[in-house]
């Protein structure tokens, strides 16, 4: 089980560093709806994380074991790593200038109610990068040959680590809203300026890590 946790750890960190859910929760926490929408968003984010990675883990279990399973997994990891790096290149090429860097969802998220926040958080787990990371996680768990109980623990660790950057601001703001407002405003400004760069760097690091890990299995 411990090797499996070690293998999914960098993938979970990549999810945690994703700028989209962080920006979304920052905007919600700075809005008048923070008391009734922040917790539903967090719940939706956590449940969505767990559901998507569980789905891919179960799907990976249905893949027939080839004659050389480590080679097959290595090739799959290389393909997913290359896909993530391609997505990084597309993200970089399509990044708008800083002055125009406010997509429509950012303007709408501050007014989301509890159920809308919950649904939006769940839907964020279906973004291409999130799906690729969840698929890679499912394959890693499949390759490490853990039992059901151990697989559940690995998924739990992945989910907890992935959710830390959303859960942290929610807990801190609900406990001390006046003390966190300045930090949230600073975070919003920093993300507005740097979110494309952060997204590209994280995807490149994970892509390289997956390709390197895949090569070691060949």
C-alpha positions as CSV (number, residue, x, y, z in Angstrom):
1,X,0.0,0.0,0.0
2,X,2.8,2.4,0.9
3,X,4.3,2.3,-2.6
4,X,0.9,3.1,-4.1
5,X,0.5,6.1,-1.8
6,X,4.0,7.2,-2.9
7,X,3.1,6.9,-6.5
8,X,-0.2,8.9,-6.2
9,X,1.2,11.6,-4.0
10,X,2.6,13.8,-6.8
11,X,-0.6,13.4,-8.7
12,X,-2.6,14.5,-5.7
13,X,-0.3,17.5,-5.3
14,X,-0.9,18.5,-8.9
15,X,-4.6,18.5,-8.3
16,X,-4.2,20.5,-5.1
17,X,-2.2,23.1,-7.0
18,X,-4.8,23.5,-9.7
19,X,-5.7,27.2,-9.9
20,X,-9.3,26.9,-11.0
21,X,-10.8,25.4,-7.8
22,X,-8.6,27.6,-5.7
23,X,-9.8,30.7,-7.5
24,X,-13.4,29.6,-7.3
25,X,-13.3,29.1,-3.6
26,X,-11.5,32.4,-3.1
27,X,-14.2,34.2,-5.0
28,X,-16.9,32.5,-3.1
29,X,-15.3,33.3,0.2
30,X,-15.0,37.0,-0.8
31,X,-18.7,37.1,-1.8
32,X,-21.8,37.8,0.4
33,X,-22.7,34.1,-0.1
34,X,-19.7,32.7,1.6
35,X,-21.5,31.4,4.7
36,X,-24.1,29.4,2.7
37,X,-22.0,28.5,-0.4
38,X,-18.4,27.8,0.7
39,X,-19.1,24.5,2.6
40,X,-21.3,23.1,-0.2
41,X,-18.5,23.9,-2.7
42,X,-16.0,22.1,-0.5
43,X,-18.3,19.0,-0.2
44,X,-18.9,18.9,-3.9
45,X,-15.2,19.2,-4.6
46,X,-14.3,16.4,-2.2
47,X,-17.1,14.1,-3.4
48,X,-16.3,14.8,-7.0
49,X,-12.6,14.0,-6.4
50,X,-13.4,10.7,-4.7
51,X,-16.0,9.7,-7.3
52,X,-13.9,10.4,-10.4
53,X,-10.8,8.7,-9.1
54,X,-12.8,5.7,-7.8
55,X,-14.5,5.4,-11.1
56,X,-11.2,5.3,-13.0
57,X,-9.7,2.9,-10.4
58,X,-12.7,0.5,-10.9
59,X,-12.3,0.9,-14.7
60,X,-8.6,0.1,-14.5
61,X,-9.5,-3.2,-12.6
62,X,-11.4,-4.4,-15.6
63,X,-8.4,-4.1,-17.9
64,X,-7.1,-7.6,-18.7
65,X,-3.7,-8.3,-17.3
66,X,-1.3,-8.5,-20.2
67,X,1.7,-10.8,-20.5
68,X,4.0,-7.9,-19.4
69,X,1.8,-5.7,-17.1
70,X,4.6,-3.3,-16.1
71,X,5.4,-2.6,-19.7
72,X,1.8,-2.0,-20.6
73,X,1.4,0.4,-17.6
74,X,4.6,2.1,-18.5
75,X,3.4,2.8,-22.1
76,X,0.1,4.0,-20.7
77,X,1.8,6.4,-18.2
78,X,4.0,7.7,-21.1
79,X,0.9,8.4,-23.2
80,X,-1.0,10.2,-20.3
81,X,2.2,12.2,-19.5
82,X,2.5,13.2,-23.1
83,X,-1.2,14.2,-23.2
84,X,-0.8,16.3,-20.1
85,X,2.3,18.1,-21.6
86,X,0.3,18.7,-24.8
87,X,-2.5,20.2,-22.7
88,X,0.1,22.4,-21.0
89,X,1.3,23.7,-24.4
90,X,-2.3,24.4,-25.5
91,X,-3.0,26.2,-22.2
92,X,0.1,28.4,-22.7
93,X,-0.7,29.2,-26.3
94,X,-4.3,30.1,-25.5
95,X,-3.6,32.1,-22.3
96,X,-5.1,35.6,-22.7
97,X,-3.3,38.8,-21.8
98,X,-3.4,39.6,-18.1
99,X,-5.8,42.5,-18.7
100,X,-8.3,40.2,-20.3
101,X,-7.8,37.3,-17.9
102,X,-11.3,37.1,-16.3
103,X,-13.4,34.3,-17.8
104,X,-17.2,34.5,-17.5
105,X,-17.3,31.8,-14.8
106,X,-15.3,34.0,-12.5
107,X,-17.9,36.8,-12.8
108,X,-20.7,34.3,-12.1
109,X,-19.2,32.2,-9.3
110,X,-19.6,34.9,-6.6
111,X,-23.4,34.7,-6.9
112,X,-23.8,31.0,-6.8
113,X,-26.1,29.6,-4.2
114,X,-25.5,26.4,-2.1
115,X,-26.7,23.8,-4.7
116,X,-25.1,25.6,-7.6
117,X,-21.8,25.8,-5.7
118,X,-22.0,22.1,-5.0
119,X,-22.7,21.2,-8.6
120,X,-20.1,23.5,-10.0
121,X,-17.4,22.0,-7.7
122,X,-18.4,18.5,-8.8
123,X,-18.2,19.6,-12.4
124,X,-14.7,20.9,-12.0
125,X,-13.5,17.3,-11.6
126,X,-14.5,16.7,-15.2
127,X,-12.0,19.2,-16.7
128,X,-9.5,17.5,-19.1
129,X,-6.5,17.9,-16.7
130,X,-8.5,16.6,-13.7
131,X,-9.7,13.6,-15.8
132,X,-6.1,12.8,-16.9
133,X,-4.8,12.9,-13.4
134,X,-7.6,10.8,-12.1
135,X,-7.0,8.2,-14.9
136,X,-3.3,8.1,-14.1
137,X,-4.1,7.6,-10.4
138,X,-6.4,4.7,-11.2
139,X,-3.8,3.1,-13.3
140,X,-1.2,3.5,-10.6
141,X,-3.4,1.9,-8.0
142,X,-4.2,-1.0,-10.5
143,X,-0.5,-1.5,-11.1
144,X,0.5,-1.6,-7.4
145,X,-1.9,-4.6,-6.9
146,X,-3.5,-3.4,-3.7
147,X,-6.6,-5.1,-2.2
148,X,-10.0,-3.3,-1.8
149,X,-9.3,-2.0,1.7
150,X,-5.9,-0.7,0.7
151,X,-7.2,0.8,-2.5
152,X,-9.8,2.7,-0.5
153,X,-7.1,4.1,1.8
154,X,-5.0,5.2,-1.1
155,X,-8.0,6.9,-2.7
156,X,-8.7,8.6,0.6
157,X,-5.2,9.9,0.9
158,X,-5.3,11.1,-2.7
159,X,-8.6,12.9,-2.0
160,X,-7.5,14.5,1.2
161,X,-4.3,15.9,-0.2
162,X,-6.0,17.1,-3.4
163,X,-8.7,18.9,-1.4
164,X,-6.3,20.7,1.0
165,X,-6.0,23.9,-1.0
166,X,-9.8,24.3,-1.0
167,X,-10.5,23.0,2.5
168,X,-7.8,25.2,4.1
169,X,-9.2,28.6,3.0
170,X,-12.8,27.5,3.8
171,X,-11.9,26.4,7.4
172,X,-9.7,29.5,8.0
173,X,-12.3,31.9,6.7
174,X,-15.2,30.4,8.6
175,X,-13.1,30.5,11.8
176,X,-11.7,34.0,11.4
177,X,-13.3,35.9,8.5
178,X,-11.9,39.3,9.3
179,X,-8.3,38.0,9.5
180,X,-8.4,36.1,6.2
181,X,-10.0,38.8,4.0
182,X,-6.7,40.5,3.2
183,X,-5.1,37.2,2.4
184,X,-7.9,36.2,0.2
185,X,-7.7,39.5,-1.8
186,X,-4.0,39.1,-2.2
187,X,-4.5,35.5,-3.4
188,X,-7.2,36.6,-5.9
189,X,-4.8,39.2,-7.3
190,X,-1.9,36.8,-7.5
191,X,-4.0,34.1,-9.2
192,X,-5.4,36.6,-11.7
193,X,-1.8,37.5,-12.7
194,X,-0.2,34.1,-12.6
195,X,-2.7,31.3,-12.9
196,X,-1.8,30.3,-16.5
197,X,1.8,30.1,-15.6
198,X,1.1,28.0,-12.5
199,X,-1.2,25.6,-14.5
200,X,1.4,25.2,-17.2
201,X,4.3,24.5,-14.8
202,X,2.3,22.0,-12.8
203,X,1.2,20.1,-15.9
204,X,4.8,20.0,-17.3
205,X,6.2,18.7,-14.0
206,X,3.5,16.0,-13.8
207,X,3.9,15.1,-17.4
208,X,7.6,14.7,-17.1
209,X,7.1,12.7,-13.9
210,X,4.6,10.3,-15.5
211,X,6.8,9.9,-18.6
212,X,9.9,9.2,-16.4
213,X,8.0,6.7,-14.3
214,X,6.6,5.0,-17.4
215,X,10.1,4.7,-18.9
216,X,11.4,3.0,-15.7
217,X,8.6,0.3,-16.1
218,X,9.7,-0.6,-19.7
